[in-house]
Every structure is written in C-alpha cells, then in structure tokens.
Amino acid sequence: MTPTPDAIVELTALKQWVCWRYETKPGADKPTKVPYQPSGMRASSTDPNTWSTYEEVKHAPIRFDGVGLVVSEGDPFCGIDLDGCITEDQKLWGWAELIVRGFASYTEVTPSGLGLRIWIRGKLPGRGRSKKLPAGGAIEVYDRGRFFTITGRPVPGMRTEIAPRQEALDEFLAGQFPEAPPPAPRPPSRPLSLSDQELLDKALGMADTTAW
C-alpha cells in the first residue's frame, strides 16, 4: 500500500473537504468539477456550512469522482495549478519544471494526469490569479474561495510536506502576474490669464474668440 503523503495527513485535520463530480454544463465543450457534500447536496467554496471532514467525504454513501479541499482566509495554505504541463508520454514541460523546483513543496498530479498542483504555506495579496499560456496550458493560484482536487499522487522526488514559501510566492506573482503600471499622470492645466470680467464674457459668448 502506498503511504499517504505527510501533506495529506496535515490537511485531513481541516473541516474544509468536499466531494466532487464531473459535470458538463449546457453549451460547454468539456466537463467541469462540481463540488458536493457527502449527502449529495451541492457544496460551495464560499460557504463553510457545506464543508465536511475528511472522514465524511472519504466514506460518502454516494459515488463521486473524487475529493477536494477548500482553501479559505482562515488557513495558511495556497494552491498553484499548472494545467496541461505534462505531455501524453509523461514528460514535464520546461516552464512547469522551473515553477515546481522554485517552490520545492508538496506537489501532486491532478485527476487528468496532465497537470500538477503545488501546495505551499503562503498568502496572496488580494484576489487569486489565473492565465492561459501562449503555448498551451494554464496557471492558476488561489488561497481562498476555491476548492482544489486532492489525488494523493505525489511527484516522485519532491517534498512530501507543505513548506512555507511566502517569498517564493511573491517572486512567482511578480514574474507571472505583474501588476499593470499606473496610468500616466495628466499634465497640469495651464492657468488662464484672463480677468474675471473676460471670463464672464467668454462664458456668455460675448468675448472675442481671439482672447483664448
């Protein structure tokens, strides 16, 4: 039997677990992962009343496609998704390898077998981020208001525990999600040298237009 990674053991202490199932929404071209409570009622990544313990989702009386963990402001965890980073012959794209090695924390294979999820201890300044890459694949990072699937399939050779990586997270955000530069300040308006009477005349359409 494959031993459970230390990271998963640590996460089982949280009452932030959900079940999930693949579902295809009307008009969509591919299925999405929809969170559920073990009872079969829908769960929400923003409603703690719909979250469960690990034991509850593990022994759900209804069949689901997997289990997942909701990240929230009340926990120290952050998840980084690297979608489409594993080729069909099980090779890792170079861009993903650099990110994985940069964080050096617990990393596991996602349910599709073609992506990775990195777990770290760290908090985002503000909202989560996501983007698609020009050559295919995508990057997402969230520390609240989102559930992440848990497979327990660690990447061989990587750490089995969730490491504190705030500095690495800050550098990652600066490189992958740079903030837009602030708009250039508008040049100050040049004060007019007209007298009060001339201004009044201009406003009333009485002044000579050459006065401007």
Disulfide bonds with the S-S distance in Angstrom:
none
